[in-house]
Amino acid sequence: MTPNTFVAMFNRDSVMMGETPSGNGVCSARGLAAVGTAMTCGGRVAGGEGRRRLLREETVEEMHRGLERARDAGMGGTVTEFSQVRN
């Protein structure tokens, strides 16, 4: 399968409607940035007349519970904190 065929396959409505973990997140760059901001800023993002909540406080706390320091092989061995370490 050529790269162009692969991209075209993932742009089909039938594929985008499916649930493929880590494989087909469909969103705008602004939407993705808003989720990332909410994950790091207590669940809130700036917008409109102030900050709006995208994630509940309990959700953010659960996502950041149990951080473990480890080397990230994909980042050249940089030591960072992971919330989901798998052995």
trRosetta pair geometry for C-beta under 8 A, 3 or more apart (Angstrom, degrees):
i j d omega theta_ij theta_ji phi_ij phi_ji
1 5 4.9 -128 -169 89 84 123
1 6 5.2 103 136 -63 118 88
1 9 7.7 -19 -166 -16 140 141
2 5 4.7 94 55 7 78 104
2 6 7.0 -140 95 -8 40 88
3 6 5.5 -55 -148 35 33 115
3 7 6.4 32 157 -17 67 103
4 7 5.9 -51 -147 36 32 109
4 8 6.3 34 154 -19 64 107
5 8 5.6 -54 -147 38 31 113
5 9 6.4 38 152 -26 64 102
6 9 5.8 -51 -153 28 30 114
6 10 6.9 19 154 -10 62 105
7 10 6.0 -62 -153 40 33 104
7 11 6.4 28 152 -18 67 111
8 11 5.7 -62 -148 38 33 111
8 12 7.4 53 151 -42 62 87
9 12 6.1 -36 -168 -3 37 114
9 15 6.2 95 153 -47 68 161
10 15 5.5 -124 -134 121 38 146
10 16 7.5 89 170 -66 59 77
10 24 6.2 -161 -155 -111 99 96
11 15 7.5 41 43 60 16 124
11 16 7.3 11 -155 -47 27 116
12 15 4.6 83 66 9 93 103
12 16 6.8 -169 89 -6 46 88
13 16 5.7 -60 -142 42 32 109
13 17 6.1 30 161 -21 68 109
14 17 6.1 -55 -146 34 26 110
14 18 7.1 34 152 -29 57 103
15 18 5.8 -51 -158 21 36 116
15 20 7.7 -14 -175 -10 81 135
15 24 6.3 -153 150 -119 87 148
16 24 6.1 -164 -118 173 47 123
16 26 5.0 41 -151 -51 107 153
18 24 6.6 63 76 53 87 158
19 24 7.8 -153 -139 59 21 115
20 23 3.5 -62 126 68 115 124
20 24 4.5 75 49 5 111 109
22 25 7.9 -17 -130 -24 25 104
25 32 7.6 93 137 -99 128 110
27 31 4.0 -122 177 89 113 129
27 32 5.1 138 95 -52 126 84
27 35 7.8 9 150 -5 172 131
28 31 4.5 99 51 4 79 102
28 32 7.0 -147 90 -2 43 85
29 32 5.8 -55 -148 39 32 110
29 33 6.2 33 153 -20 65 108
30 33 5.6 -54 -145 38 31 112
30 34 6.3 36 153 -25 64 104
31 34 5.6 -51 -149 31 31 113
31 35 6.7 29 154 -16 64 102
32 35 5.9 -53 -151 35 33 109
32 36 6.4 32 152 -16 65 107
33 36 5.7 -56 -147 40 33 112
33 37 6.1 36 154 -22 66 106
34 37 5.7 -53 -146 36 30 113
34 38 6.3 31 154 -19 64 105
34 45 5.0 9 -152 -113 82 172
34 47 7.8 20 -122 -51 120 136
34 54 6.4 139 151 -66 100 159
35 38 5.7 -53 -148 36 31 112
35 39 6.4 34 153 -23 64 105
35 54 6.8 -136 -105 140 55 151
36 39 5.7 -53 -149 32 31 113
36 40 6.6 8 159 -1 64 110
37 40 6.3 -74 -151 47 29 95
37 41 5.5 -12 168 12 71 124
37 45 4.8 86 100 -108 126 101
37 46 7.9 -78 159 15 151 77
38 41 6.3 -72 -120 54 23 89
38 42 8.0 -84 -165 77 54 37
38 43 5.3 20 -173 -150 91 30
38 44 6.4 146 -122 32 76 11
38 45 5.2 -57 -65 -43 85 101
38 53 7.9 98 -136 -164 115 45
38 54 4.0 -72 -103 59 156 123
38 55 4.9 128 155 3 120 108
38 60 7.6 -123 153 -86 76 115
39 55 7.0 71 -81 -2 53 158
39 60 6.9 172 -143 -121 43 88
39 63 6.4 -92 -149 124 93 160
41 44 5.7 -88 117 64 103 71
41 45 6.9 113 68 -84 134 54
42 57 6.7 -8 -175 -114 85 80
42 60 5.7 114 -148 134 34 172
43 53 5.4 15 133 -151 103 85
43 54 6.1 -158 -178 59 65 65
43 55 3.7 -123 -129 74 91 83
43 56 6.3 -108 -137 78 154 7
43 57 5.8 -111 5 -78 149 46
43 59 6.7 105 -99 65 121 102
43 60 4.6 -111 -49 -39 97 132
44 51 4.3 41 166 163 126 117
44 52 6.5 161 -151 80 80 26
44 53 5.2 -46 -94 -94 78 57
44 54 7.1 148 -112 12 25 78
45 51 6.6 165 81 -153 22 77
45 52 6.2 -24 62 60 75 77
45 54 5.8 30 0 -15 110 121
46 50 7.5 -101 -139 163 63 29
46 51 5.6 -48 -92 -97 49 72
47 50 7.9 -11 65 78 48 33
47 51 7.4 80 28 -128 69 33
47 52 5.3 -48 59 13 110 115
48 52 6.7 51 36 -36 116 123
53 56 7.4 56 168 -89 125 39
55 59 4.6 -118 180 82 100 130
55 60 5.4 114 115 -53 125 92
56 59 4.5 99 60 -1 82 103
56 60 7.3 -153 94 -3 46 83
57 60 5.8 -57 -152 37 35 110
57 61 6.3 35 152 -20 68 107
58 61 5.7 -53 -146 37 31 113
58 62 6.3 32 155 -20 65 106
59 62 5.8 -56 -149 36 29 110
59 63 6.4 30 153 -20 64 106
60 63 5.7 -54 -149 34 32 112
60 64 6.5 6 160 0 65 112
61 64 6.3 -75 -148 49 27 95
61 65 6.3 47 153 -51 66 100
62 65 5.6 -35 -144 1 32 121
63 83 6.0 22 166 171 59 166
64 67 6.4 -16 -176 -52 68 108
64 83 5.9 -90 -117 -101 34 131
65 83 7.3 78 55 -150 46 103
66 83 6.8 95 78 -153 79 65
67 81 4.4 11 180 -179 119 118
67 82 6.9 146 -155 69 68 32
67 83 5.7 -42 -97 -89 70 65
68 81 6.8 147 71 -153 29 67
68 82 5.6 -29 64 61 84 85
68 83 8.0 145 18 -100 75 19
68 85 4.6 -44 59 -20 138 144
69 79 5.9 21 -179 179 101 103
69 80 7.3 -176 -142 97 65 21
69 81 5.6 -41 -89 -94 61 69
69 82 7.9 138 -110 15 15 77
70 79 7.1 -171 103 -143 16 68
70 80 7.2 -31 65 63 60 62
70 81 8.0 100 20 -122 70 27
70 82 5.6 -27 35 9 115 122
70 85 5.9 125 -15 -117 149 126
71 77 4.9 -18 -169 -157 119 62
71 78 7.0 141 -151 71 66 27
71 79 5.6 -45 -90 -89 61 63
71 80 8.0 89 -134 18 22 72
72 75 4.0 28 101 29 120 109
72 76 7.9 25 90 45 84 46
72 77 7.1 168 66 -127 52 9
72 78 5.3 -18 46 64 104 82
72 79 7.6 161 2 -108 81 14
72 80 5.1 9 -25 24 123 118
72 82 7.8 147 -81 -60 95 113
73 77 6.6 22 -110 -76 44 57
75 78 4.3 -56 116 29 114 115
75 80 7.0 45 54 -15 152 133
82 85 4.8 109 95 -68 128 83
